[in-house]
């Protein structure tokens, strides 16, 4: 290990990772909730499902940010991203590295997997 002294900041690093994930999902969820009809059309989903998706993203993001049931929240966000990846690959036939590819969603899945496997670090309210 090149910089072993930096490992003492691993919990801070996990907190920053969680806050970034939370910011992405919170803003996405709000966009779903602000205009569920328009957003639903753009992703090929019904208004009701778009509202459900928005609520799930907002609640999951809050759980990840504040460390409340963090592992179930991160697993829920993983499932949402796997659904988005599935849609991009099998419905819209978009490649991984296309300009609107699914590399972004895959990165969020991996970030959430890190949160699940580490428990999000020590800065949590209720694990």
Contact map, one row per residue, 1 for C-alpha under 8 A:
1111000000000000000000000000000000000000000000000000000000000000000000000000000000000000000000000000000000000000000000000000000
1111000000000000000000000000000000000000000000000000000000000000000000000000000000000000000000000000000000000000000000000000000
1111111000000000000000000000000000000000000000000000000000000000000000000000000000000000000000000000000000000000000000000000000
1111111000000000000000000000000000000000000000000000000000000000000000000000000000000000000000000000000000000000000000000000000
0011111100000000000000000000000000000000000000000000000000000000000000000000000000000000000000000000000000000000000000000000000
0011111111000000000000000000000000000000000000000000000000000000000000000000000000000000000000000000000000000000000000000000000
0011111111000000000000000000000000000000000000000000000000000000000000000000000000000000000000000000000000000000000000000000000
0000111111100000000000000000000000000000000000000000000000000000000000000000000000000000000000000000000000000000000000000000000
0000011111111000000000000000000000000000000000000000000000000000000000000000000000000000000000000000000000000000000000000000000
0000011111111100000000000000000000000000000000000000000000000000000000000000000000000000000000000000000000000000000000001000000
0000000111111110000000000000000000000000000000000000000000000000000000000000000000000000000000000000000000000000000000011110000
0000000011111111000000000000000000000000000000000000000000000000000000000000000000000000000000000000000000000000000000001010000
0000000011111111100000000000000000000000000000000000000000000000000000000000000000000000000000000000000000000000000000000000000
0000000001111111110000000000000000000000000000000000000000000000000000000000000000000000000000000000000000000000001000011000000
0000000000111111111000000000000000000000000000000000000000000000100000000000000000000000000000000000000000000000000000011010000
0000000000011111111100000000000000000000000000000000000000000000000000000000000000000000000000000000000000000000000000000000000
0000000000001111111110000000000000000000000000000000000000000000000000000000000000000000000000000000000000000010000000000000000
0000000000000111111111000000000000000000000000000000000000000001100000000000000000000000000000000000000000000000001000010000000
0000000000000011111111100000000000000000000000000000000000000001100000000000000000000000000000000000000000000000000000000000000
0000000000000001111111110000000000000000000000000000000000000000000000000000000000000000000000000000000000000000000000000000000
0000000000000000111111111000000000000000000000000000000000001001100000000000000000000000000000000000000000010011000000000000000
0000000000000000011111111100000000000000000000000000000000011101100000000000000000000000000000000000000000000000000000000000000
0000000000000000001111111110000000000000000000000000000000001000000000000000000000000000000000000000000000000000000000000000000
0000000000000000000111111111000000000000000000000000000000000000000000000000000000000000000000000000000000000000000000000000000
0000000000000000000011111111100000000000000000000000000011011000000000000000000000000000000000000000000000000000000000000000000
0000000000000000000001111111110000000000000000000000000011001100000000000000000000000000000000000000000000000000000000000000000
0000000000000000000000111111111000000000000000000000000001000000000000000000000000000000000000000000000000000000000000000000000
0000000000000000000000011111111100000000000000000000010010000000000000000000000000000000000000000000000000000000000000000000000
0000000000000000000000001111111110000000000000000000111111000000000000000000000000000000000000000000000000000000000000000000000
0000000000000000000000000111111111000000000000000000010001000000000000000000000000000000000000000000000000000000000000000000000
0000000000000000000000000011111111110010000000000000010000000000000000000000000000000000000000000000000000000000000000000000000
0000000000000000000000000001111111110011000000000110110000000000000000000000000000000000000000000000000000000000000000000000000
0000000000000000000000000000111111110000000000000110011000000000000000000000000000000000000000000000000000000000000000000000000
0000000000000000000000000000011111110000000000000000000000000000000000000000000000000000000000000000000000000000000000000000000
0000000000000000000000000000001111111110000000000000000000000000000000000000000000000000000000000000000000000000000000000000000
0000000000000000000000000000001111111111000000110110000000000000000000000000000000000000000000000000000000000000000000000000000
0000000000000000000000000000000000111111100001100100000000000000000000000000000000000000000000000000000000000000000000000000000
0000000000000000000000000000000000111111110000000000000000000000000000000000000000000000000000000000000000000000000000000000000
0000000000000000000000000000001100111111111000000100000000000000000000000000000000000000000000000000000000000000000000000000000
0000000000000000000000000000000100011111111111101100000000000000000000000000000000000000000000000000000000000000000000000000000
0000000000000000000000000000000000001111111111000000000000000000000000000000000000000000000000000000000000000000000000000000000
0000000000000000000000000000000000000111111110000000000000000000000000000000000000000000000000000000000000000000000000000000000
0000000000000000000000000000000000000011111110000000000000000000000000000000000000000000000000000000000000000000000000000000000
0000000000000000000000000000000000000001111111000000000000000000000000000000000000000000000000000000000000000000000000000000000
0000000000000000000000000000000000000001111111101100000000000000000000000000000000000000000000000000000000000000000000000000000
0000000000000000000000000000000000001001100111111100000000000000000000000000000000000000000000000000000000000000000000000000000
0000000000000000000000000000000000011001000011111110000000000000000000000000000000000000000000000000000000000000000000000000000
0000000000000000000000000000000000010000000001111111000000000000000000000000000000000000000000000000000000000000000000000000000
0000000000000000000000000000000000000001000011111111100000000000000000000000000000000000000000000000000000000000000000000000000
0000000000000000000000000000000110011011000011111111110000000000000000000000000000000000000000000000000000000000000000000000000
0000000000000000000000000000000110010000000000111111111000000000000000000000000000000000000000000000000000000000000000000000000
0000000000000000000000000000000000000000000000011111111100000000000000000000000000000000000000000000000000000000000000000000000
0000000000000000000000000000100100000000000000001111111110000000000000000000000100000000000000000000000000000000000000000000000
0000000000000000000000000001111110000000000000000111111111000000000000000000000000000000000000000000000000000000000000000000000
0000000000000000000000000000100010000000000000000011111111100000000000000000000000000000000000000000000000000000000000000000000
0000000000000000000000000000100000000000000000000001111111110000000000000001100000000000000000000000000000000000000000000000000
0000000000000000000000001101100000000000000000000000111111111000000000000000100000000000000000000000000000000000000000000000000
0000000000000000000000001110110000000000000000000000011111111100000000000000000000000000000000000000000000000000000000000000000
0000000000000000000000000000000000000000000000000000001111111110000000001000000000000000000000000000000000000000000000000000000
0000000000000000000001001000000000000000000000000000000111111111000000001101100000000000000000000000000000000000000000000000000
0000000000000000000011101100000000000000000000000000000011111111100000001000100000000000000000000000000000000000000000000000000
0000000000000000000001000100000000000000000000000000000001111111111100000000000000000000000000000000000000000000000000000000000
0000000000000000000000000000000000000000000000000000000000111111111111001100000000000000000000000000000000000000000000000000000
0000000000000000011011000000000000000000000000000000000000011111111111101100000000000000000000000000000000000000000000010000000
0000000000000010011011000000000000000000000000000000000000001111111000000000000000000000000000000000000000000000000000000000000
0000000000000000000000000000000000000000000000000000000000000111111101000000000000000000000000000000000000000000000000000001100
0000000000000000000000000000000000000000000000000000000000000111111111000000000000000000000000000000000000000000000000010011111
0000000000000000000000000000000000000000000000000000000000000111011111000000000000000000000000000000000000000000000000000001111
0000000000000000000000000000000000000000000000000000000000000011001111111000000000000000000000000000000000000000000000000000011
0000000000000000000000000000000000000000000000000000000000000011011111111100000000000000000000000000000000000000001100110001011
0000000000000000000000000000000000000000000000000000000000000001000011111110000000000000000000000000000000000000001100110000001
0000000000000000000000000000000000000000000000000000000000000000000011111111000000000000000000000000000000000000000100000000000
0000000000000000000000000000000000000000000000000000000000111011000011111111100000000000000000000000000000000000000000000000000
0000000000000000000000000000000000000000000000000000000000010011000001111111110000000000000000000000000000000001101100000000000
0000000000000000000000000000000000000000000000000000000000000000000000111111111000000000000000000000000000000001100100000000000
0000000000000000000000000000000000000000000000000000000100010000000000011111111100000000000000000000000000000000000000000000000
0000000000000000000000000000000000000000000000000000000110011000000000001111111110000000000000000000000000001001000000000000000
0000000000000000000000000000000000000000000000000000000000000000000000000111111111000000000000000000000000011001100000000000000
0000000000000000000000000000000000000000000000000000000000000000000000000011111111100000000000000000000000000000000000000000000
0000000000000000000000000000000000000000000000000000100000000000000000000001111111110000000000000000000000000000000000000000000
0000000000000000000000000000000000000000000000000000000000000000000000000000111111111000000000000000000011011000000000000000000
0000000000000000000000000000000000000000000000000000000000000000000000000000011111111100000000000000000011001000000000000000000
0000000000000000000000000000000000000000000000000000000000000000000000000000001111111110000000000000000000000000000000000000000
0000000000000000000000000000000000000000000000000000000000000000000000000000000111111111000000000000000010000000000000000000000
0000000000000000000000000000000000000000000000000000000000000000000000000000000011111111100000000000010011000000000000000000000
0000000000000000000000000000000000000000000000000000000000000000000000000000000001111111111000000000000000000000000000000000000
0000000000000000000000000000000000000000000000000000000000000000000000000000000000111111111100000000000000000000000000000000000
0000000000000000000000000000000000000000000000000000000000000000000000000000000000011111111111100000110000000000000000000000000
0000000000000000000000000000000000000000000000000000000000000000000000000000000000001111111111100000010000000000000000000000000
0000000000000000000000000000000000000000000000000000000000000000000000000000000000000111111110000000000000000000000000000000000
0000000000000000000000000000000000000000000000000000000000000000000000000000000000000111111110000000000000000000000000000000000
0000000000000000000000000000000000000000000000000000000000000000000000000000000000000011111111000000000000000000000000000000000
0000000000000000000000000000000000000000000000000000000000000000000000000000000000000001111111100000000000000000000000000000000
0000000000000000000000000000000000000000000000000000000000000000000000000000000000000001100111110101110000000000000000000000000
0000000000000000000000000000000000000000000000000000000000000000000000000000000000000001100011111100110000000000000000000000000
0000000000000000000000000000000000000000000000000000000000000000000000000000000000000000000001111100111000000000000000000000000
0000000000000000000000000000000000000000000000000000000000000000000000000000000000000000000000111111111000000000000000000000000
0000000000000000000000000000000000000000000000000000000000000000000000000000000000000000000001111111110000000000000000000000000
0000000000000000000000000000000000000000000000000000000000000000000000000000000000000000000000001111100000000000000000000000000
0000000000000000000000000000000000000000000000000000000000000000000000000000000000000000000001001111110000000000000000000000000
0000000000000000000000000000000000000000000000000000000000000000000000000000000000000001000001111111111100000000000000000000000
0000000000000000000000000000000000000000000000000000000000000000000000000000000000001001100001111101111111000000000000000000000
0000000000000000000000000000000000000000000000000000000000000000000000000000000000000000000000011000111111100000000000000000000
0000000000000000000000000000000000000000000000000000000000000000000000000000000000000000000000000000111111110000000000000000000
0000000000000000000000000000000000000000000000000000000000000000000000000000000011011000000000000000011111111000000000000000000
0000000000000000000000000000000000000000000000000000000000000000000000000000000011001000000000000000011111111100000000000000000
0000000000000000000000000000000000000000000000000000000000000000000000000000000000000000000000000000001111111110000000000000000
0000000000000000000010000000000000000000000000000000000000000000000000000000010010000000000000000000000111111111000000000000000
0000000000000000000000000000000000000000000000000000000000000000000000000000110011000000000000000000000011111111100000000000000
0000000000000000000000000000000000000000000000000000000000000000000000000000000000000000000000000000000001111111110000000000000
0000000000000000100010000000000000000000000000000000000000000000000000000000000000000000000000000000000000111111111000000000000
0000000000000000000010000000000000000000000000000000000000000000000000000110110000000000000000000000000000011111111100000000000
0000000000000000000000000000000000000000000000000000000000000000000000000110010000000000000000000000000000001111111110000000000
0000000000000000000000000000000000000000000000000000000000000000000000000000000000000000000000000000000000000111111111010000000
0000000000000100010000000000000000000000000000000000000000000000000001100100000000000000000000000000000000000011111111111000000
0000000000000000000000000000000000000000000000000000000000000000000001110110000000000000000000000000000000000001111111110000000
0000000000000000000000000000000000000000000000000000000000000000000000000000000000000000000000000000000000000000111111110000000
0000000000000000000000000000000000000000000000000000000000000000000000000000000000000000000000000000000000000000011111111000000
0000000000000000000000000000000000000000000000000000000000000000000001100000000000000000000000000000000000000000001111111100001
0000000000100110010000000000000000000000000000000000000000000001001001100000000000000000000000000000000000000000011111111111000
0000000001110110000000000000000000000000000000000000000000000000000000000000000000000000000000000000000000000000001001111111000
0000000000100000000000000000000000000000000000000000000000000000000000000000000000000000000000000000000000000000000000111111000
0000000000110010000000000000000000000000000000000000000000000000001000000000000000000000000000000000000000000000000000011111100
0000000000000000000000000000000000000000000000000000000000000000011101000000000000000000000000000000000000000000000000011111111
0000000000000000000000000000000000000000000000000000000000000000011100000000000000000000000000000000000000000000000000000011111
0000000000000000000000000000000000000000000000000000000000000000001111000000000000000000000000000000000000000000000000000001111
0000000000000000000000000000000000000000000000000000000000000000001111100000000000000000000000000000000000000000000000100001111
